[in-house]
Amino acid sequence: MRIARFVAQGDPTYGVVELAEDSGPNPDTVAVVSGDPLAGPVHYTGERLPLADVRLVAPVIPRSKVIGIGRNYAAHAAELGNELPDAPIIFSKPNTSVIGPGEPIVYPVETSDLHYEGELAVVIGRICRRVPVERAAEVIFGYTVANDVTCRDLQASDGQWTRAKGFDSFCPLGPWIATHLEIDEAGRLDIETTLNGEVVQAANTSLMVRGVAELVAYVSSFTTLLPGDVILTGTPAGVGPMQPGDRVGVTIAGIGTLTNVVVAEDA
């Protein structure tokens, strides 16, 4: 199931995306549901809308936090001249950094080296603390696509990553949440990032140093996770700079494609 958050008219609404690739000759549609599926039970309203006629927004606005994992692909650590850490490197992004598909990534005046980082994102579905690795699947609502936008120069100069990764618009998520993937499937998905149509990252989530279950267990060992919290699982090799006017797309097999355009802050 693919859970989307969209605007047709008025406030954002949730729905189940029904793709033609799954349902034969039928057009892509979104079946509207009542309420917030991350907050409680929902039901179909009976209304269906063409997917092309709605505007997708971020499928989740984390109620409390986005937790990122650094250097979780060996080749990415190597390309930046870093050793693999003995334990996961943790950072956070404020929920004000979250934007949805099609929304602009704003290039701040404080940086001159803005990078894309395509990633698999885990959406938490229930309150949990100290989750055992073998029970991690029980607390996951689903998976979405993320771009962990980073000011590489500020990351180096600050000595910690909060500002470099925390500007408004620095956490694109979308296009929807895939709830149908099993946790072992999430660990073997092709991931690809394009910049202006050119492939710049191509890998598989099986190359993560620490898999989804281990990351959920580790993060929940020091902080209570709430429904809607997001864990970014790290980026593969191939990161690089973006400029205003660039179009960046991140595709994860079995989930979908997240696309955003970079704009200058004073545009």
N, C-alpha and C positions, 0 to 999 in steps of 0.2 A: 504494500500500500504506500502511496506517495501523498503525504499531507502537506498541503500548501496553505500559505497565508496570502490573501490577495485583496485588492480593492477593485470593486466594480462600480459602486457608488456608496458614498458615506464612509463608515469606519471599516477597518480591515476585518475580513471574515476568513474563516477556515473552510477548507474543502478537500475532497479526495480527488486527485488528478487521475483521469482515465485517458491513457494514451492510445492512439490508434494502433501502435505496435503491439499492444496487449489485447486489443479488442477488434482486430480485423479491420474492416472498411469504415468503421465508425470514426468520426472526427475526434480530435483531442478535445476533451471536455473537463470541467471541474464540477463535481457534485458537492453542493453546499451542505455543510453540517452546522448544527447549532453549537454555540459555546466554544470553549478552548480545550482541545483534546489533551493538553498537558495539565489541565487543571481538574478535569473530571470527565464523567461520561458525556458523550455527545450522540446525536442521532441525525440521520439524513433528513433534510427539510423537504426533499422532493424536487428541489430546483437544480437544474443543470445549466451551465453556461459554457459557451465556447471558450477554450483556453485563450484563444487569440484576442478575446474581447475583454479580458481582465488584466490588471497590472499586478504582477507578482511582487511582493515585498518580502523582507527577511522572514523566513519561516518560523523563527523564534527570536524574541527579544529576551535574553537571559534575565531572569528575575534578580539574580545576584551577581553572577560572575562568568567570565570566559577565562579558562585556564589553558595556557599554551605549554607545549613541550618543545624544548630546544634540542637540536642535534640528535634527532631520533632516526636519521638515515646516515649511515657511515659515509657515503659518497658526498653528502652535503657538508658534513663536518670537515671532510678532507678538502673540499673545494675552497673553504674559507680558512684553511690552515689550522683547524682545531682538532684536538684529540677527542675521542669518544668519552663522554663522562662516565664515571663509575655509577652514578645514580641519575635519574631523569633531571634535567634542568627545567625548572618551573618558572613561568612568568604569568602575569595576568594582563588582560585587556579590559578596559571598562566597557560596560554595556552600551555606552554612548558611541563606541567605535563601530557598532554593528550597523550595516546597511544591507539592502537586498539586491537582487539581480537587476541590472540596468541602472542602478543608482551610481552617481559619480564618486570615484576615489579622488579626494582633494589633495593636491600636491602642496604641502605646507611651505611657507617661506623660510622656515628654519632649516630645511634640508636641501642638499644638492645631490642626494644619492638615494632615491626611493626605489625599493625593490618589491617585486611580486614574490609570493611563496604559496604555491598551490598545496592544499592539504585536505585530508579527510577529517571531518569534524564529528564528534560523538555528542548526541543530545541526551541528557539524563532525563529519566522519566519518573523518578520517585525519590523521596528523601532517603538519603543513605549515608552511612559512616562506616569506615573500616570494612569495606566490602572484600570478601575473599576472592581471589582470582577466579576460582571455579564458579562463583555466583555473580560475576560481573554482568553477564547477559541479562540477569533479572532486573537490573536497574537502568538499562539502556532503552530509551524510547525509540531511537532510530539514528540515522546517519545523514549528514548533509555535506555539501562542498563548501570549502572556505578558502579565502585568500588572506594569509597572515601578512598584510602589508607592513613594511618595515623601513624606517629611515636608517640605512646601514651606517652612515656617518655618525648619527647621534647614538646609535647602539655602541659604537666604538668609543666615542668621546665621553659618554655618560658613565660607562662602567657597569651599568645595569640597563634593563631593557624597557622599563615602563613607558618612558616618553617616546622612545623610538618606535614602539608598537601600539601606542595608545591614543594617537590623534583620532578625532572624529573621522569616520569613514574608513578606518584601517582594519575593519573586520567584516568584509563582505561575506554573507552566508546565503546559500540557496542552491538550486531554485526551489527546492522543497525538501522535506524530511522523508527518507526512505525507511519505512518501518518493517519492510518485508525481509531485510537481510539478516541472516544469522550471524553471530559474532565471528564464526570461523570464515564465513564468506567475506566479511569486512576486512579480513586479514589477507586477502588475495585479490584485490581489485586493481585494475590498471588505472593510473592517474596521469593526466597529461595537461600541461599548461601551454597556451599559445599566446604570443604577443604579436598583434596585428596579423594574425593568421599563420604565423610561423611557430612550429613546435619548439619550445625552449626547455620544457621539462617532460620527461617520459619515464615512468617507473611503475612499480607495483607495490601495494601496501605490504606485501610479504617481505619487503626489504626493510621494514621498520626494525630498529634495534629492539624495541619493546613493543609488543602488540597491544591491542585495544584492552584486553582483560587486565594485563599487567598495569597499564596506565590508569585505568579506573581504580584498581586496588591501591595504587600508590597515591593518587591524588586524594582519594577518600580516606587515606590514613591520617591526613593532617587537617582536612577541612570537610565539613558536612556539605554534601552535594544536594542541591534542590532541583525539583522539576524545572526543566528549561535551561539549566546550566549547560555549558558547552565546554568540551575538551578538544583542543586542537592537537592533532597527533604528530605534528612535525612535517617538514617539507623535504622532498628528495632533492638531489643535485640539479643544477641548472638555473638557480636563482640569478636574477640580474635586474638591471635598472629599467624603470619606466619613465616616460616623459609625458607632459600634458599632450593630449590628443591620442595617446596610445590606447588600444583596446586589448584588454587581457581577458582570456577565457580559461577556466579550469574545468576539466571534464573528469568525472570518475565513473567508470563503468558500473552499471546497475543503479546509479543514482541520477546523474544528469550533468548539465553544463551551467556554470555560473559565469556570467559575462559582465564586465564593468569597463567604463571608460575613465581615463585619468584626465582631470581638469586642473588648471592652475588655481590657486586659492583666490587670486584677485580677478578671476574670469567672470 
